[in-house]
């Protein structure tokens, strides 16, 4: 299965366009995004790979902010993390990556968790700052507030950030939150002036 997913920030210029592929080998997301982060314009491309159970395996990221920079991050089957092929033992115990500028990075966490209403999950994530490409371990907690057909509501409490509500569809893909809204390709084309 392949899908094109598009998100737009609510309050700042920008867009993320992600191609998602799912097959028996696993999940492959390829994204291009442009945003204004804290007054800084940034363009980034990333490729995120998970196994068929949505467990993080690897990320390649290129960000252009005052010049292009790249990073490669992967997690082996024993749970050891490597940044640009160098061991990062401080990330051991992290389950997923989180790129705050990309709403998609919530999806693998919640796909893997399968929370029901009233349940919550706390975990460590490898948090990536797009402006600096710094990778740090952080704690996040997800609370499932409501599940009904077509509408799944969660609250995310990320270390150092105010809580935010996230709305997902039946496929576990983010449709809206305090910072982003999902657009269809048709909606996006209609929003572009001729």
Secondary structure, 3 states (H helix, E strand, C coil): CEEEEEEEECCCCEEEEEEEEEECCEEEEEEEEEEEECCEEEEEEEEEEECCCCCEEEEEEEEECCCEEEEEEEECCCCCEEECCEECHHHCCEEEEEECCCHHHHHHHHHHHCCCCCCEEEEEEEEECCCCCCEEEEEEEEEEEEEECCEEEEEEEECCCCCEEEEECCCCCEEEECCEEEECHHHHHHHCCC
